[in-house]
Amino acid sequence: MLRHVDREGVRLALTRRAGSGRPLLIVPGVMADAVAWQPVVDALDVAGPVYVLNRRGRKPSGALGPNYSMRTEIDDLDRVLDEIVAAEGAEHGVDLFGWSFGGLVALEAAARRTGSVHSLTLYEPVVRPFGRGALAALREAAAADDLDRALEIVNRDVSGFSEEDVAQLRRSAAWEVLRPLAAPLAQELTALDEHPADLRAFGALDLPVTLLLGAENEGVPPYGDVFAEIAAALPRARVVTMPGQGHLAHAQAPESLARHIGQALHRAERRDPDVGLS
């Protein structure tokens, strides 16, 4: 049973929910790991095995490593996809899901592969210059090893939460869970800002693509405006708006998000005309 993949000396840990059929691979973004996505996995109504990748920089996977960049993440995902296809005998490919930063990684990996990705579902993927204004402060927090400060910055200055929201989060039990996930933030968002995603090239994707948007973010920065840019670059993708949701449905409404993911996969399986294929 596939539980980890090693690439260039770095171990990439995976969780796996048993199943029979086409595998689904979930790629979380920053400030999240496989544990955070387990409620979604538990709620998914899909027959095949469900994997969640603990991207490098979050335990039990290895560190980001030297010369870290978005290319590092994309190459990691390439290797993980190859190993899942081999382990599961997935001759018709893997269903790939990515959230936020992980959505861009998944999109880049799908765009460079032929045959190993059967469908692509993206929940509010991001591209540069996302979070650029907070990078200097995040680097200062990282240099001081101040995880609390990094958490404040990413929630307030990147995600756009109010001071009251951040204060409430800090008083909650979730704060201690999130602190270690803030350690790679500065490097991850720097890598994102330095990555020249070719949006026009993504329009050539010839596979079912579903784009998920939280209704609360529609047209609203920092997520809604980036989403509109990506949706425009993928005119054949199916766009689905999730009522009452923002950017954190995996934590706030996992059953609802699981339902939307399942619907995207079922449409891709049927290959209906409205899935996004020409």
Number of C-alpha atoms within 10 A of each C-alpha: 8 15 13 17 21 15 13 7 9 15 19 25 22 21 19 18 14 13 13 11 14 22 26 27 26 26 27 26 20 19 20 21 22 23 12 15 18 17 18 22 25 13 15 19 16 21 13 17 17 22 22 23 25 25 27 22 22 22 16 16 19 17 16 18 13 7 8 15 19 22 16 18 22 20 15 23 24 19 15 22 23 15 16 22 18 12 11 18 13 17 12 13 21 24 24 26 25 23 25 22 23 27 26 26 28 28 23 23 21 25 16 13 12 13 11 19 24 24 24 26 28 26 27 28 26 26 25 16 16 20 20 15 11 18 21 12 16 29 17 14 21 19 10 11 13 15 21 17 17 26 25 19 21 24 17 17 20 19 15 15 14 12 13 10 12 19 11 11 17 16 10 11 9 10 15 14 13 19 16 17 19 27 22 20 23 22 18 21 27 23 19 24 19 15 15 12 16 11 17 11 13 18 17 13 20 17 22 27 28 28 23 24 24 21 17 16 20 17 13 13 14 17 25 22 16 21 27 16 13 22 21 14 17 22 14 21 24 18 19 15 16 18 11 11 18 19 20 15 18 22 15 13 15 20 19 18 25 21 16 19 22 16 15 23 26 15 19 24 15 9 15 12 11 13 23 21 16 9
